[in-house]
C-alpha cells in the first residue's frame, strides 16, 4: 500500500545475501512488504503518534478514515451493550419483583373468584353503612327538600330563603376574614 523509502536492489550479485540477483530482489520485496505492513499497522493503531508513518498521503488518509470508522463502531457497540445490560438488569429485577408480588396480587385483581370476593366485601360494607348510618346518607338537604315538597311550600320562597342564608354565610366569612387581617380590630374585640 505504501511506497518504499529504501532504494531498489541492484541487479546482479548482492553482497549481503551472497546469492544471485533474483533471490536478493525477492527477499527485498518481502522485506519491503513486511516493513510496509508493520508501518501501516502501527499507523492504524496509533495514528499520528506512530514512530513511522506511511509515505503516501493516500495511504495515510485511507488508514485514518478506517481508524475513525472502526473506533466509532466500537464505541457504538459498547454503548448499545451498556444499554442492553442495564435493560436486562432492570428486566431481571422487575420480573423477580413482579413474580414475587404478582402471584399474591394477581388472583385478587384478575376477573375471577378473587374479584367476586372483593366485590362482595365492597357491597357488604356499603349496605351495612347505609342501614346503620341513615342520617349520614339519607338525611341532610335531601330530606329537607322532601319535607318541603310534602308540606306544599312554595319553591320560589324556599329558594329565596336558601339564597339569603347563603348570602348571610358568605357575609359572615368575609367579616371573619376582615377581622383576621385587621390587627387593631382583633385587639378591640378581645
MIMINU-108317 format. One record per atom (N, C-alpha, C): z, y negated, x; atom name; residue number from 1. Coordinates in steps of 0.1 Angstrom, whole numbers, plus 5000, padded with zeros to 4 digits. Atoms other than C-alpha are relative to their C-alpha. Layout:
Z|Y|X|atome|num
Z|Y|X|CA|NUM
...
END
This chain:
Z|Y|X|atome|num
5000|5012|5008|N|1
5000|5000|5000|CA|1
5000|4987|5009|C|1
5000|5012|4992|N|2
5007|4976|5028|CA|2
4991|5002|5012|C|2
5008|5000|4988|N|3
4988|4966|5058|CA|3
5009|5003|5012|C|3
4993|4996|4988|N|4
4999|4980|5091|CA|4
5000|4988|5010|C|4
5000|5010|4990|N|5
5010|4955|5117|CA|5
4998|5005|5014|C|5
5003|4994|4986|N|6
5005|4980|5146|CA|6
4986|5000|5002|C|6
5015|5000|4997|N|7
4972|4979|5164|CA|7
4995|5014|4998|C|7
5005|4987|5001|N|8
4949|5008|5157|CA|8
4999|5008|5013|C|8
5000|4993|4987|N|9
4950|5036|5182|CA|9
4986|5000|5006|C|9
5012|5001|4992|N|10
4924|5036|5209|CA|10
4993|5014|4999|C|10
5008|4988|5000|N|11
4896|5062|5209|CA|11
5001|5007|5013|C|11
4999|4993|4987|N|12
4899|5089|5234|CA|12
5013|5006|5002|C|12
4987|4994|4996|N|13
4929|5101|5252|CA|13
5011|4991|4997|C|13
4988|5008|5003|N|14
4963|5089|5240|CA|14
5011|5004|5011|C|14
4990|4996|4990|N|15
4988|5087|5269|CA|15
5013|5005|4995|C|15
4986|4996|5005|N|16
5019|5091|5247|CA|16
5000|5014|4995|C|16
5000|4987|5006|N|17
5008|5123|5229|CA|17
4995|5011|5009|C|17
5005|4990|4990|N|18
4990|5140|5257|CA|18
4988|5008|4994|C|18
5010|4992|5006|N|19
4963|5153|5233|CA|19
4987|4992|4999|C|19
5013|5007|5002|N|20
4928|5143|5222|CA|20
5002|4988|4991|C|20
5000|5012|5008|N|21
4920|5112|5203|CA|21
5001|5003|4985|C|21
4999|4997|5014|N|22
4916|5129|5169|CA|22
5014|5003|4996|C|22
4986|4997|5004|N|23
4951|5142|5169|CA|23
5009|4988|5000|C|23
4991|5012|4999|N|24
4966|5109|5180|CA|24
4997|4991|4988|C|24
5003|5009|5012|N|25
4948|5090|5152|CA|25
5006|5005|4988|C|25
4993|4995|5012|N|26
4961|5114|5126|CA|26
5015|4998|5000|C|26
4985|5002|4999|N|27
4997|5112|5138|CA|27
5003|4985|4998|C|27
4997|5014|5001|N|28
4994|5074|5140|CA|28
4998|4996|4985|C|28
5002|5003|5014|N|29
4981|5073|5104|CA|29
5012|5004|4992|C|29
4988|4995|5007|N|30
5010|5095|5093|CA|30
5012|4991|5003|C|30
4988|5008|4996|N|31
5035|5073|5112|CA|31
4998|4986|4993|C|31
5002|5013|5007|N|32
5019|5041|5096|CA|32
5003|5002|4986|C|32
4997|4997|5014|N|33
5021|5056|5061|CA|33
5015|5001|4998|C|33
4986|4999|5001|N|34
5057|5066|5067|CA|34
5007|4987|5002|C|34
4994|5013|4997|N|35
5066|5032|5081|CA|35
4998|4991|4987|C|35
5003|5008|5012|N|36
5049|5015|5051|CA|36
5009|5005|4988|C|36
4991|4995|5011|N|37
5068|5038|5027|CA|37
5014|4996|5001|C|37
4986|5005|4998|N|38
5101|5030|5043|CA|38
5001|4985|4998|C|38
5000|5014|5002|N|39
5093|4993|5043|CA|39
5000|4996|4985|C|39
5001|5003|5014|N|40
5082|4993|5007|CA|40
5013|5005|4992|C|40
4988|4995|5006|N|41
5112|5014|4996|CA|41
5012|4991|5002|C|41
4989|5009|4997|N|42
5136|4991|5014|CA|42
4998|4987|4992|C|42
5002|5013|5007|N|43
5120|4960|4998|CA|43
5002|5002|4985|C|43
4998|4997|5014|N|44
5120|4977|4964|CA|44
5015|5000|4997|C|44
4986|4999|5003|N|45
5157|4984|4967|CA|45
5008|4987|5003|C|45
4992|5011|4995|N|46
5170|4953|4985|CA|46
4993|4986|4997|C|46
5006|5013|5003|N|47
5144|4926|4976|CA|47
4998|4992|5013|C|47
5001|5008|4988|N|48
5144|4897|5000|CA|48
5010|5002|5011|C|48
4989|4997|4990|N|49
5175|4910|5018|CA|49
4996|5011|5009|C|49
5004|4989|4991|N|50
5155|4939|5033|CA|50
4997|4995|5014|C|50
5003|5004|4986|N|51
5151|4938|5071|CA|51
4985|4998|5002|C|51
5015|5002|4998|N|52
5113|4942|5070|CA|52
4994|4999|4986|C|52
5007|5003|5013|N|53
5090|4930|5042|CA|53
4986|5005|5002|C|53
5015|4996|4999|N|54
5055|4943|5034|CA|54
4992|4987|5003|C|54
5008|5011|4995|N|55
5029|4921|5050|CA|55
4991|4995|4989|C|55
5009|5004|5010|N|56
5007|4920|5019|CA|56
5008|4992|4989|C|56
4995|5007|5010|N|57
5015|4894|4993|CA|57
4999|5007|4986|C|57
5003|4992|5013|N|58
5000|4916|4965|CA|58
5010|5011|4999|C|58
4990|4989|5000|N|59
5023|4945|4975|CA|59
5014|4995|4997|C|59
4986|5006|5003|N|60
5054|4923|4976|CA|60
5001|4996|4985|C|60
4999|5004|5014|N|61
5046|4909|4941|CA|61
5001|5011|4991|C|61
4999|4988|5008|N|62
5040|4943|4927|CA|62
5014|5006|5001|C|62
4987|4994|4998|N|63
5072|4957|4942|CA|63
5011|4991|4993|C|63
4990|5009|5006|N|64
5092|4926|4930|CA|64
4999|5001|4985|C|64
5001|4998|5015|N|65
5078|4929|4894|CA|65
5006|5013|4996|C|65
4994|4987|5003|N|66
5086|4966|4894|CA|66
5015|5000|5001|C|66
4985|5001|4998|N|67
5121|4959|4907|CA|67
5007|4993|4988|C|67
4994|5008|5011|N|68
5128|4933|4880|CA|68
4999|5008|4987|C|68
5002|4992|5012|N|69
5114|4955|4852|CA|69
5010|5012|5000|C|69
4991|4989|4999|N|70
5134|4985|4865|CA|70
5015|4996|4998|C|70
4987|5005|5002|N|71
5166|4965|4867|CA|71
5003|4996|4985|C|71
4998|5004|5014|N|72
5161|4951|4832|CA|72
5001|5013|4991|C|72
4999|4988|5008|N|73
5155|4986|4818|CA|73
5014|5007|5002|C|73
4987|4994|4997|N|74
5187|4999|4835|CA|74
5011|4993|4993|C|74
4990|5008|5007|N|75
5207|4971|4821|CA|75
5000|5002|4985|C|75
5002|4998|5015|N|76
5193|4976|4786|CA|76
5006|5014|4997|C|76
4995|4987|5003|N|77
5201|5013|4788|CA|77
5016|5000|5000|C|77
4986|5000|4999|N|78
5237|5006|4799|CA|78
5006|4992|4988|C|78
4995|5008|5011|N|79
5241|4980|4771|CA|79
4999|5009|4987|C|79
5001|4991|5011|N|80
5228|5005|4745|CA|80
5010|5011|5000|C|80
4990|4989|4998|N|81
5250|5032|4759|CA|81
5014|4995|4997|C|81
4987|5006|5003|N|82
5280|5009|4757|CA|82
5002|4999|4985|C|82
4999|5001|5014|N|83
5274|5001|4721|CA|83
5001|5013|4993|C|83
4999|4987|5006|N|84
5268|5037|4713|CA|84
5014|5007|5002|C|84
4986|4995|4997|N|85
5301|5047|4730|CA|85
5010|4994|4991|C|85
4990|5007|5008|N|86
5320|5020|4711|CA|86
4999|5005|4986|C|86
5002|4996|5014|N|87
5304|5030|4678|CA|87
5005|5015|4998|C|87
4995|4986|5001|N|88
5311|5067|4685|CA|88
5015|5001|4999|C|88
4985|5000|5000|N|89
5348|5060|4693|CA|89
5005|4995|4986|C|89
4995|5005|5013|N|90
5352|5039|4661|CA|90
4997|5011|4989|C|90
5003|4990|5010|N|91
5335|5066|4640|CA|91
5009|5012|5002|C|91
4990|4989|4998|N|92
5357|5093|4656|CA|92
5013|4997|4995|C|92
4987|5004|5005|N|93
5389|5074|4649|CA|93
4999|4998|4985|C|93
5002|5003|5015|N|94
5376|5063|4614|CA|94
5000|5013|4992|C|94
5000|4988|5008|N|95
5368|5098|4603|CA|95
5013|5008|5001|C|95
4987|4994|4999|N|96
5401|5111|4616|CA|96
5010|4994|4990|C|96
4991|5006|5009|N|97
5420|5085|4597|CA|97
4996|5002|4985|C|97
5004|4997|5014|N|98
5399|5089|4565|CA|98
5002|5014|4997|C|98
4997|4986|5003|N|99
5402|5126|4568|CA|99
5014|5003|4997|C|99
4986|4998|5002|N|100
5439|5124|4570|CA|100
5005|4994|4987|C|100
4996|5007|5012|N|101
5444|5098|4543|CA|101
4992|5003|4988|C|101
5010|4998|5011|N|102
5413|5105|4522|CA|102
5003|5013|4992|C|102
4997|4988|5008|N|103
5424|5140|4513|CA|103
5011|4998|4990|C|103
4989|5002|5010|N|104
5455|5127|4496|CA|104
4996|4990|4990|C|104
5004|5010|5010|N|105
5438|5097|4480|CA|105
4988|5004|4992|C|105
5013|4996|5007|N|106
5405|5113|4470|CA|106
5003|5007|4987|C|106
4998|4992|5012|N|107
5420|5137|4445|CA|107
5004|4991|4989|C|107
4995|5010|5010|N|108
5436|5107|4427|CA|108
4989|4991|4996|C|108
5011|5010|5002|N|109
5406|5083|4430|CA|109
4988|5006|4994|C|109
5012|4994|5005|N|110
5379|5108|4421|CA|110
5001|5002|4985|C|110
4999|4998|5015|N|111
5370|5111|4384|CA|111
5002|5015|4997|C|111
4996|4986|5003|N|112
5388|5144|4379|CA|112
5013|5001|4994|C|112
4986|4999|5006|N|113
5422|5157|4369|CA|113
5009|4989|5005|C|113
4991|5011|4995|N|114
5439|5131|4391|CA|114
4997|4987|4993|C|114
5003|5012|5008|N|115
5420|5103|4373|CA|115
5006|5001|4986|C|115
4995|4999|5013|N|116
5431|5117|4340|CA|116
5015|4998|5000|C|116
4985|5002|4998|N|117
5468|5118|4352|CA|117
5003|4985|5001|C|117
4998|5014|4998|N|118
5465|5082|4363|CA|118
4998|4992|4987|C|118
5003|5007|5013|N|119
5450|5070|4330|CA|119
5011|5003|4990|C|119
4989|4997|5009|N|120
5477|5089|4311|CA|120
5012|4993|5003|C|120
4988|5007|4996|N|121
5505|5074|4330|CA|121
4999|4985|4997|C|121
5002|5014|5003|N|122
5490|5039|4326|CA|122
5001|4998|4985|C|122
4999|5001|5015|N|123
5486|5044|4288|CA|123
5014|5001|4995|C|123
4986|4998|5004|N|124
5522|5056|4285|CA|124
5008|4988|5003|C|124
4993|5012|4997|N|125
5535|5026|4303|CA|125
4997|4988|4991|C|125
5004|5010|5010|N|126
5515|5002|4281|CA|126
5006|5002|4987|C|126
4994|4996|5014|N|127
5526|5020|4249|CA|127
5015|4998|5000|C|127
4986|5002|5000|N|128
5562|5021|4259|CA|128
5004|4985|5000|C|128
4997|5014|4999|N|129
5563|4984|4268|CA|129
4997|4993|4987|C|129
5004|5007|5013|N|130
5545|4974|4236|CA|130
5010|5003|4989|C|130
4991|4996|5010|N|131
5570|4993|4215|CA|131
5014|4994|5002|C|131
4986|5004|4997|N|132
5602|4983|4233|CA|132
5002|4985|5004|C|132
4999|5014|4997|N|133
5594|4947|4241|CA|133
4991|4992|4991|C|133
5010|5006|5010|N|134
5577|4934|4209|CA|134
5000|4985|5001|C|134
5000|5015|5000|N|135
5589|4898|4212|CA|135
4992|4995|5012|C|135
5007|5005|4989|N|136
5573|4896|4246|CA|136
4985|4999|4997|C|136
5015|4999|5002|N|137
5538|4906|4234|CA|137
4996|4995|4986|C|137
5004|5003|5014|N|138
5538|4902|4196|CA|138
5006|4987|4995|C|138
4994|5013|5004|N|139
5560|4871|4194|CA|139
4992|4989|5005|C|139
5005|5012|4993|N|140
5553|4836|4206|CA|140
4990|4993|4990|C|140
5010|5008|5007|N|141
5523|4815|4195|CA|141
4993|5008|4989|C|141
5008|4992|5009|N|142
5505|4843|4177|CA|142
5008|5002|4987|C|142
4992|4998|5012|N|143
5534|4850|4153|CA|143
5003|4986|4993|C|143
4999|5014|5006|N|144
5539|4812|4147|CA|144
4988|4997|4992|C|144
5012|5003|5007|N|145
5503|4809|4137|CA|145
4999|5008|4987|C|145
5000|4991|5011|N|146
5506|4839|4114|CA|146
5010|4995|4989|C|146
4991|5005|5010|N|147
5537|4824|4097|CA|147
4995|4987|4993|C|147
5006|5012|5006|N|148
5520|4790|4092|CA|148
4989|5004|4990|C|148
5011|4996|5009|N|149
5490|4807|4077|CA|149
5005|5006|4987|C|149
4994|4993|5012|N|150
5512|4828|4053|CA|150
5007|4989|4991|C|150
4993|5010|5007|N|151
5532|4797|4043|CA|151
4990|4990|4992|C|151
5010|5008|5007|N|152
5499|4779|4033|CA|152
5001|4985|5005|C|152
5000|5013|4995|N|153
5504|4749|4056|CA|153
4985|4995|5003|C|153
5013|5006|4997|N|154
5475|4725|4063|CA|154
4997|5001|5015|C|154
5002|4998|4985|N|155
5459|4735|4096|CA|155
4998|4987|5007|C|155
5002|5013|4993|N|156
5449|4698|4104|CA|156
5014|4994|5003|C|156
4986|5006|4997|N|157
5486|4687|4101|CA|157
5006|5008|5012|C|157
4994|4992|4989|N|158
5496|4716|4123|CA|158
4994|4997|5014|C|158
5007|5004|4988|N|159
5470|4706|4149|CA|159
5005|4987|5005|C|159
4995|5013|4996|N|160
5483|4670|4149|CA|160
5014|5002|5005|C|160
4986|4998|4995|N|161
5519|4682|4153|CA|161
4999|5007|5014|C|161
5001|4994|4987|N|162
5508|4705|4182|CA|162
4996|4991|5010|C|162
5005|5010|4990|N|163
5489|4677|4199|CA|163
5011|4990|5003|C|163
4989|5010|4997|N|164
5519|4653|4195|CA|164
5010|5007|5009|C|164
4990|4993|4992|N|165
5542|4680|4210|CA|165
4994|5001|5014|C|165
5006|4999|4987|N|166
5517|4685|4239|CA|166
5000|4986|5007|C|166
4999|5014|4994|N|167
5515|4647|4244|CA|167
5014|4997|5005|C|167
4986|5002|4996|N|168
5553|4645|4245|CA|168
5003|5007|5013|C|168
4998|4992|4988|N|169
5554|4673|4271|CA|169
4994|4993|5012|C|169
5007|5006|4989|N|170
5528|4655|4292|CA|170
5007|4987|5004|C|170
4993|5012|4998|N|171
5547|4622|4289|CA|171
5013|5003|5008|C|171
4987|4996|4993|N|172
5580|4640|4300|CA|172
4997|5004|5014|C|172
5004|4996|4987|N|173
5562|4655|4330|CA|173
4997|4987|5009|C|173
5004|5012|4993|N|174
5548|4621|4340|CA|174
5013|4992|5004|C|174
4987|5007|4997|N|175
5583|4605|4337|CA|175
5008|5006|5011|C|175
4993|4993|4989|N|176
5599|4632|4358|CA|176
4993|4998|5014|C|176
5007|5002|4987|N|177
5572|4628|4385|CA|177
5003|4985|5005|C|177
4998|5014|4996|N|178
5577|4590|4385|CA|178
5014|4998|5005|C|178
4987|5001|4995|N|179
5614|4594|4389|CA|179
5002|5006|5014|C|179
4999|4993|4987|N|180
5610|4618|4418|CA|180
4994|4991|5011|C|180
5007|5008|4990|N|181
5586|4594|4435|CA|181
5008|4987|5003|C|181
4993|5013|4999|N|182
5607|4562|4429|CA|182
5014|5003|5005|C|182
4987|4997|4994|N|183
5637|4565|4453|CA|183
5011|4991|4993|C|183
4990|5010|5005|N|184
5655|4534|4438|CA|184
5004|5004|4986|C|184
4997|4996|5014|N|185
5652|4548|4402|CA|185
5009|5012|5001|C|185
4991|4989|4999|N|186
5669|4580|4413|CA|186
5014|4996|5003|C|186
4987|5005|4997|N|187
5698|4561|4427|CA|187
5007|4994|4988|C|187
4994|5006|5013|N|188
5703|4543|4393|CA|188
5004|5010|4990|C|188
4997|4989|5010|N|189
5702|4575|4373|CA|189
5011|5009|5004|C|189
4989|4991|4995|N|190
5727|4593|4395|CA|190
5013|4995|4998|C|190
END
